[in-house]
């Protein structure tokens, strides 16, 4: 269905319903069918003054039916964060379950729904960002067709349907030639542009695509966080036992 809307005083056309959803579904499909995944990365936290703090991380993901995936994010270096781990059990339509293990306290803390808008370990990623951003947690609108970095793209707007999101909407650029998400703009609860997330260096693993670098620039704080992936393997036989709250302390 095509509906005429008014945006910033200018008449534009937004496409609701099946077309926007289908484009988003194709984009999500490029990320699926990996079985399980183990990836190491470097996280760089770049302050407004340009100073950089670097951390080494390891991430495990188990693909499960219905997008109810498990994910474990663990810090390896430096010493002050070593052993800190975040466990996520995705809910494809609602509120993910997340637990944070803090080695200095030797305890596991459950992340509340309202707490997921907070910064993840001092980065510009939130707990909401590193949780599940699955297809059916949003409503979609197609805004336009644009060229981004020389690539023809669909421009979608997705609106969270779950409670306590830190965002009113997220604007997406999806490449027409391979259905990959190239950029996302996040708008805060005041509907102001908060941060820009970009995905670079896409590489294909069988039928699954992954970017080799994810950058988030916070336009309000002038801070930036960059995840660069240094190694990745899939279908190595990870088990459910790795992704339990009880197992968090055993990883040390």
C-alpha positions as CSV (number, residue, x, y, z in Angstrom):
1,X,0.0,0.0,0.0
2,X,1.3,3.5,-0.9
3,X,0.5,6.3,1.5
4,X,1.3,9.9,1.0
5,X,2.9,11.4,4.1
6,X,4.4,14.8,5.1
7,X,8.0,14.9,6.2
8,X,9.7,18.2,7.2
9,X,7.1,20.1,5.2
10,X,7.9,18.2,2.0
11,X,5.6,15.7,0.3
12,X,7.2,12.3,0.0
13,X,6.0,8.8,-0.6
14,X,6.5,5.9,1.8
15,X,5.7,2.3,0.9
16,X,4.2,0.3,3.8
17,X,3.5,-3.3,4.2
18,X,4.7,-6.2,2.1
19,X,7.4,-4.6,0.0
20,X,9.3,-3.0,2.9
21,X,9.0,-6.2,4.9
22,X,10.2,-8.4,2.0
23,X,13.3,-6.2,1.5
24,X,14.1,-6.5,5.2
25,X,13.5,-10.3,5.1
26,X,15.9,-10.7,2.3
27,X,18.5,-8.7,4.2
28,X,18.1,-10.9,7.3
29,X,18.4,-14.0,5.1
30,X,21.9,-13.0,4.1
31,X,22.9,-13.4,7.8
32,X,21.4,-16.8,8.5
33,X,22.3,-20.4,7.7
34,X,25.6,-20.4,9.6
35,X,24.9,-23.1,12.1
36,X,27.3,-21.8,14.7
37,X,30.0,-19.2,14.6
38,X,33.2,-18.3,16.5
39,X,34.8,-14.9,15.8
40,X,37.6,-12.9,17.4
41,X,37.7,-9.2,17.1
42,X,39.4,-6.0,18.1
43,X,37.1,-3.3,19.7
44,X,38.5,0.3,19.5
45,X,36.9,2.9,21.7
46,X,37.7,6.3,20.3
47,X,37.1,9.3,22.6
48,X,36.0,12.8,21.4
49,X,39.6,14.0,21.8
50,X,40.9,11.2,19.6
51,X,42.4,9.0,22.3
52,X,41.9,5.2,21.7
53,X,41.4,2.3,24.0
54,X,41.7,-1.2,22.4
55,X,40.1,-4.4,23.6
56,X,40.3,-8.0,22.3
57,X,37.1,-10.0,22.3
58,X,35.7,-13.4,21.3
59,X,32.2,-14.0,20.3
60,X,30.2,-17.3,20.0
61,X,26.8,-17.7,18.4
62,X,24.6,-20.7,18.1
63,X,21.9,-20.5,15.4
64,X,18.6,-21.9,16.6
65,X,15.1,-22.5,15.1
66,X,12.9,-19.5,14.9
67,X,15.8,-17.1,15.3
68,X,16.0,-17.9,19.0
69,X,19.8,-17.7,18.8
70,X,22.3,-17.8,21.7
71,X,25.2,-15.5,21.8
72,X,28.2,-15.2,24.1
73,X,30.4,-12.1,24.0
74,X,33.7,-12.4,26.0
75,X,36.5,-9.9,26.6
76,X,40.0,-11.3,26.5
77,X,42.2,-8.2,26.9
78,X,43.3,-5.9,28.6
79,X,43.5,-7.3,32.1
80,X,40.9,-4.9,33.6
81,X,38.1,-6.3,31.5
82,X,39.4,-9.9,30.9
83,X,36.7,-12.5,31.6
84,X,33.8,-10.0,31.5
85,X,31.1,-11.8,29.4
86,X,27.7,-11.1,28.1
87,X,25.2,-13.9,27.4
88,X,22.2,-13.3,25.2
89,X,19.2,-15.6,24.6
90,X,17.3,-14.0,21.7
91,X,13.6,-13.5,21.7
92,X,12.6,-13.0,18.0
93,X,9.6,-10.8,18.8
94,X,10.1,-9.6,22.4
95,X,12.6,-9.0,25.1
96,X,15.9,-10.8,24.9
97,X,17.3,-12.4,28.1
98,X,20.8,-11.0,28.9
99,X,23.3,-11.8,31.7
100,X,26.5,-10.0,32.3
101,X,29.4,-11.7,34.2
102,X,31.7,-9.4,36.2
103,X,34.8,-11.3,37.2
104,X,36.0,-8.7,39.8
105,X,32.7,-9.3,41.6
106,X,32.5,-13.0,40.7
107,X,28.8,-12.6,40.0
108,X,26.3,-12.7,37.2
109,X,24.0,-9.7,36.7
110,X,20.8,-9.9,34.7
111,X,20.3,-7.0,32.4
112,X,16.8,-5.5,32.9
113,X,14.7,-4.5,30.0
114,X,15.1,-0.8,30.8
115,X,18.9,-1.3,31.3
116,X,19.4,-2.5,27.7
117,X,19.6,1.1,26.4
118,X,22.8,1.6,28.4
119,X,26.3,1.6,27.0
120,X,27.9,-1.9,26.6
121,X,31.2,-1.8,28.4
122,X,31.8,1.9,27.7
123,X,31.3,1.6,24.0
124,X,28.8,3.3,21.7
125,X,27.1,-0.1,21.3
126,X,24.2,-0.6,23.7
127,X,23.0,-3.9,25.2
128,X,20.1,-3.6,22.8
129,X,22.5,-3.3,19.8
130,X,24.5,-6.5,20.7
131,X,21.3,-8.4,21.4
132,X,19.0,-9.8,18.8
133,X,17.8,-7.4,16.1
134,X,15.5,-9.9,14.5
135,X,13.1,-9.3,11.6
136,X,9.8,-9.4,13.5
137,X,10.8,-7.0,16.3
138,X,10.1,-4.1,13.9
139,X,7.6,-2.5,11.6
140,X,9.0,-1.4,8.2
141,X,8.5,1.4,5.8
142,X,10.3,1.9,2.5
143,X,11.3,5.5,2.2
144,X,13.2,5.8,-1.1
145,X,15.7,4.4,-3.5
146,X,19.2,6.0,-3.1
147,X,22.8,5.5,-4.0
148,X,25.1,5.0,-1.0
149,X,28.9,4.8,-1.6
150,X,28.2,4.2,-5.3
151,X,25.8,1.3,-4.7
152,X,22.0,1.5,-5.5
153,X,20.1,0.9,-2.2
154,X,16.7,0.6,-0.8
155,X,16.2,3.0,2.1
156,X,13.9,1.6,4.9
157,X,12.8,2.9,8.2
158,X,12.2,0.3,10.9
159,X,10.3,1.0,14.2
160,X,10.8,-1.1,17.3
161,X,7.6,-3.0,18.3
162,X,9.0,-4.2,21.6
163,X,9.0,-2.3,24.9
164,X,11.8,-0.1,26.3
165,X,13.8,0.4,23.2
166,X,16.2,3.3,23.3
167,X,15.3,4.2,19.7
168,X,12.2,5.7,18.1
169,X,13.3,4.5,14.7
170,X,16.2,3.2,12.7
171,X,16.9,4.2,9.1
172,X,18.6,1.5,6.9
173,X,20.4,1.4,3.6
174,X,20.2,-2.0,2.0
175,X,22.2,-2.8,-1.2
176,X,20.0,-3.8,-4.1
177,X,22.5,-6.2,-5.7
178,X,23.1,-8.5,-2.7
179,X,20.6,-7.4,0.0
180,X,23.3,-6.4,2.5
181,X,22.8,-3.7,5.1
182,X,25.4,-1.0,4.6
183,X,24.4,1.6,7.1
184,X,21.9,2.3,9.9
185,X,21.0,5.6,11.5
186,X,19.6,5.5,15.0
187,X,17.2,8.1,16.4
188,X,16.8,8.6,20.1
189,X,13.7,8.9,22.2
190,X,13.5,12.6,21.3
191,X,13.5,11.6,17.7
192,X,17.0,13.2,17.2
193,X,19.7,11.5,15.2
194,X,21.9,9.8,17.8
195,X,24.4,7.6,15.9
196,X,25.4,6.1,12.6
197,X,26.4,2.5,12.2
198,X,28.3,1.4,9.1
199,X,29.2,-2.1,7.8
200,X,32.3,-2.6,5.6
201,X,34.3,-5.3,4.0
202,X,31.5,-7.8,3.5
203,X,32.7,-11.4,2.9
204,X,30.7,-14.5,2.0
205,X,30.9,-17.8,3.9
206,X,28.9,-20.3,2.0
207,X,25.5,-18.6,1.7
208,X,26.1,-16.4,4.8
209,X,27.5,-12.9,4.6
210,X,29.4,-11.0,7.3
211,X,31.0,-7.6,7.4
212,X,34.6,-7.4,8.5
213,X,34.2,-4.0,10.2
214,X,31.4,-2.4,12.1
215,X,31.7,1.3,13.1
216,X,29.4,3.3,15.3
217,X,29.7,7.1,15.5
218,X,27.8,8.9,18.2
219,X,26.9,12.3,16.8
220,X,25.9,13.7,20.2
221,X,29.0,12.6,22.3
222,X,31.4,12.7,19.3
223,X,32.7,9.3,20.4
224,X,33.2,6.3,18.1
225,X,33.5,2.5,18.5
226,X,34.9,0.2,15.9
227,X,34.7,-3.6,15.8
228,X,37.2,-5.3,13.4
229,X,36.9,-9.0,13.0
230,X,40.3,-10.8,12.8
231,X,39.2,-14.5,12.5
232,X,35.9,-16.3,11.9
233,X,34.8,-19.9,11.7
234,X,31.4,-21.5,11.3
235,X,29.8,-24.9,11.9
236,X,32.4,-26.0,14.4
237,X,29.9,-27.9,16.6
238,X,29.2,-25.5,19.4
239,X,26.7,-26.9,22.0
240,X,23.9,-25.5,24.0
241,X,25.9,-26.1,27.2
242,X,28.2,-23.2,26.3
243,X,25.4,-20.7,26.4
244,X,24.1,-21.0,30.0
245,X,24.1,-18.6,32.9
246,X,25.9,-21.2,35.0
247,X,28.6,-21.6,32.5
248,X,29.6,-17.9,32.5
249,X,31.9,-18.3,35.5
250,X,33.5,-21.5,34.2
251,X,34.9,-19.6,31.1
252,X,37.5,-17.9,33.2
